[in-house]
Amino acid sequence: MSATQNLATGAALLKVTALQRTYQLPRASLWRPAAQLHALRGVSFALQAGRSLGVVGESGSGKSTLARLVMALDTPTAGSVELLGQDLHRLGSQQLRAARRHFQMVFQDPYASLDPRMRVERIVAEPLAHLGPPDAPAGREAVRALVQATLEQVGLRARDLDKYPHEFSGGQRQRIAIARALVTRPRLIVADEPVSALDVSVQAQVLNLMQDLQRELGLSYLFISHDLAVVQHLCDEVIVLHQGEIVERGAPHKLFHAPGHPYTQALVRAVPRLPGHIF
């Protein structure tokens, strides 16, 4: 069954089942076994095509570990990550490379995630260079045209192709990072704290852009954030991670206005009530 047929039957775009990740810590003593860190403890969820799932929790809750496992940048201790019906961690290297065109990532820091020595055209086109035929367009002019069209989708201009990252603001750099994620025409974008390094006014612009792109392209987002207001603005559903486990899930309005789990209640109480907050 093809990926398109698989979705047509109502299967989830992304399915995470009983995902576990345990890390071995350095030995503290020669006489004792090394301790283990259980970063994820049996996490399961599904994400439908065209929907957004938020993942919230404090530092150390397992959010970034989950992102790395979904992106197949790390190997789970147990469990599976299925995208379009394929278990990403059981694919061979060539199959995984081909599958990567369907899922891309936007990182937290737009200053650190863009190579300052590269022009924007090369930065945005970089994922295409790793796909190889037949997914990548043939010829430099075809690649340049695709990169230009993708930049325009995120609100930048054709003349920005030949500039360097230092010539852009933080919000513009994050638009470039989003364009790099979009250039392969993925089905899923994993966004790991994509607006936390930006000014509050710029956060709203980037989030609105992501919403517009979702409507236009039918994207799905796995949106990782510590900011409950940001998640409420963008996501259809939220899961709350605590010590590597999902302790609560549901629609953001319900979760953040009537949280049931004590940990979620503590997260909501910790949200600062500042004048002029964007939401």
C-alpha positions in Angstrom: 0.0 0.0 0.0 1.4 3.4 -0.9 1.7 6.3 1.5 -1.1 8.1 -0.1 -3.4 5.1 0.0 -2.4 4.5 3.6 -3.6 8.1 4.5 -6.7 7.7 2.5 -7.8 4.8 4.6 -7.7 7.0 7.7 -4.4 5.9 9.1 -2.4 8.4 11.1 0.4 10.3 9.4 2.6 9.8 12.4 2.2 7.0 15.0 4.4 6.7 18.0 4.0 3.5 20.0 5.4 2.6 23.5 8.5 4.7 22.8 11.3 4.4 25.3 14.7 5.9 25.5 17.2 5.0 28.3 20.7 6.5 28.5 23.6 4.9 30.4 25.2 7.5 32.7 28.9 7.5 33.5 29.9 5.4 36.4 30.0 7.2 39.7 31.9 4.4 41.4 34.0 1.4 40.3 32.0 -0.8 42.8 28.5 0.1 41.6 26.8 -0.4 38.2 26.3 2.7 36.0 23.0 4.5 36.6 20.5 4.9 33.9 18.4 7.9 32.8 14.9 7.0 31.6 14.3 9.9 29.2 11.1 8.4 27.7 8.9 5.8 29.3 6.4 4.2 26.9 5.2 7.3 25.1 2.3 6.7 22.6 0.3 9.0 20.4 -0.9 9.5 16.8 -1.0 12.6 14.6 -3.4 12.9 11.7 -2.5 14.6 8.5 -3.1 18.4 8.5 -3.2 18.6 12.3 -0.9 20.1 14.9 0.1 18.3 18.1 1.8 20.3 20.9 4.2 18.7 23.3 4.7 20.7 26.6 6.7 20.1 29.7 9.6 21.6 31.7 13.3 21.1 30.9 14.2 17.4 31.3 10.7 16.1 30.7 11.8 14.3 27.5 10.5 16.8 24.8 13.8 17.1 22.9 14.5 13.4 23.2 11.1 12.7 21.6 11.9 15.2 18.8 15.2 13.4 18.0 13.5 10.0 18.0 10.7 11.2 15.7 13.3 12.7 13.4 15.3 9.4 13.4 18.3 11.3 14.8 18.6 8.9 17.7 17.6 5.2 18.2 14.9 4.2 20.7 15.5 1.6 23.4 12.1 0.2 22.6 8.9 1.2 20.7 8.4 2.5 17.2 7.9 5.7 15.2 5.8 5.2 12.1 5.5 7.8 9.4 3.2 7.1 6.5 3.1 3.5 7.6 6.8 3.0 7.7 8.7 2.3 10.9 11.6 4.9 10.6 13.9 3.0 12.9 13.6 -0.2 10.9 14.5 1.3 7.5 17.8 0.9 5.8 20.0 3.9 5.3 18.9 4.4 1.7 15.2 4.0 2.5 15.5 6.4 5.4 17.2 9.0 3.2 14.3 8.7 0.8 11.7 9.0 3.6 13.3 12.2 5.0 11.8 14.3 2.3 8.4 13.7 4.1 9.6 15.0 7.5 11.8 18.0 8.3 12.8 20.0 11.4 12.8 23.6 12.4 15.2 24.3 15.3 15.1 26.7 18.2 17.9 29.1 17.5 17.7 30.9 14.1 21.2 32.3 14.7 22.9 28.9 15.4 21.0 26.8 12.9 22.1 28.7 9.8 25.7 28.5 8.5 27.0 32.1 8.4 29.4 31.2 5.6 26.6 30.1 3.2 24.3 32.2 1.1 20.6 31.8 1.6 20.1 29.9 -1.7 22.5 27.2 -0.6 21.1 27.0 2.9 17.5 26.5 1.7 18.6 24.0 -1.0 20.8 22.0 1.4 18.1 19.2 2.0 17.7 18.7 -1.7 21.4 17.9 -2.1 21.0 14.9 0.3 17.9 13.5 -1.3 19.3 12.6 -4.7 17.3 11.7 -7.7 14.4 11.4 -8.4 13.3 13.6 -5.5 15.7 16.5 -6.1 15.1 18.8 -9.1 17.6 18.5 -11.9 19.9 21.3 -12.7 21.0 24.5 -10.8 18.3 26.7 -12.4 15.6 24.3 -11.4 16.9 24.2 -7.8 17.2 28.0 -7.8 13.6 28.4 -9.0 12.3 26.1 -6.3 14.3 27.8 -3.6 13.0 31.2 -4.8 9.4 30.0 -4.8 9.9 28.6 -1.3 11.4 31.8 0.0 8.4 33.7 -1.4 6.1 31.3 0.4 7.6 32.4 3.7 7.4 36.1 3.0 10.9 36.7 1.7 12.0 38.0 -1.7 13.9 36.6 -4.7 16.8 39.0 -4.1 17.4 37.5 -0.7 18.8 34.4 -2.4 22.3 35.8 -2.6 22.5 37.3 0.9 24.1 35.8 4.0 22.4 35.1 7.3 23.9 38.1 9.1 22.0 40.4 6.8 18.7 39.3 8.3 16.8 39.8 11.6 16.0 36.9 14.0 12.5 36.6 12.6 13.7 36.6 9.0 16.3 34.0 9.8 13.6 31.7 11.2 11.7 32.3 8.0 14.8 31.0 6.1 14.9 28.0 8.4 11.2 27.3 7.7 11.9 27.6 4.0 14.7 25.1 4.3 12.3 22.7 6.0 9.6 23.3 3.3 11.8 22.9 0.2 11.4 19.1 0.1 7.6 19.5 0.3 7.3 17.5 3.6 4.1 16.1 5.2 5.4 16.7 8.7 7.4 19.4 10.4 8.9 18.9 13.8 9.3 22.3 15.4 11.5 22.3 18.5 10.9 25.6 20.4 10.9 27.5 17.1 9.9 30.9 18.4 11.4 30.9 21.9 14.6 32.8 20.8 12.5 35.6 19.1 11.0 38.8 20.4 7.4 38.6 21.5 6.1 40.7 18.5 8.1 38.6 16.1 6.8 35.3 17.6 3.3 36.2 16.6 4.4 36.8 13.0 6.2 33.5 12.7 3.3 31.6 14.3 0.8 33.2 12.0 3.1 32.2 9.0 3.2 28.6 10.2 -0.6 28.6 10.4 -0.9 30.0 6.9 1.5 27.4 5.5 -0.4 24.7 7.2 -3.7 25.8 5.6 -2.0 26.3 2.2 0.1 23.1 2.1 -1.8 20.7 4.4 1.2 20.4 6.8 1.2 18.6 10.1 3.2 19.9 13.0 4.7 18.3 16.0 5.2 21.4 18.0 7.5 21.3 21.0 7.4 24.2 23.4 7.5 25.2 27.1 5.2 28.2 26.3 1.6 27.2 26.9 0.2 30.3 25.2 2.1 29.5 22.0 0.9 25.9 22.0 -2.7 27.1 22.6 -2.4 29.4 19.6 -1.2 26.8 17.1 -2.1 23.3 18.2 -5.2 21.2 17.9 -4.2 18.8 20.6 -1.6 18.8 23.4 0.3 16.1 25.3 1.9 17.0 28.6 5.2 15.2 29.3 6.6 14.7 32.8 9.7 12.6 33.6 9.4 10.9 30.2 5.7 10.0 30.5 2.5 11.5 29.1 0.5 12.6 32.2 -2.3 14.4 30.3 -3.6 15.0 26.8 -6.4 16.9 25.2 -7.5 20.1 23.4 -5.4 23.0 24.6 -8.4 25.1 25.7 -9.6 22.3 28.0 -6.1 21.4 29.2 -5.0 24.9 30.1 -8.2 26.2 31.6 -9.3 23.0 33.5 -6.1 20.9 33.9 -6.7 17.6 35.6 -3.2 16.4 36.5 -1.3 18.1 39.3 1.7 18.6 37.0 -0.4 20.3 34.3 -1.9 22.5 37.0 1.6 23.5 38.2 2.6 24.4 34.6 -0.5 26.6 34.2 0.1 28.3 37.5 3.6 29.1 36.5 2.6 31.0 33.4 3.4 34.7 34.0 0.4 37.0 33.6 2.1 40.0 32.0 0.4 43.0 30.3 0.8 42.9 26.6 1.3 39.2 26.2 0.6 38.3 22.6 -2.3 35.9 23.4 
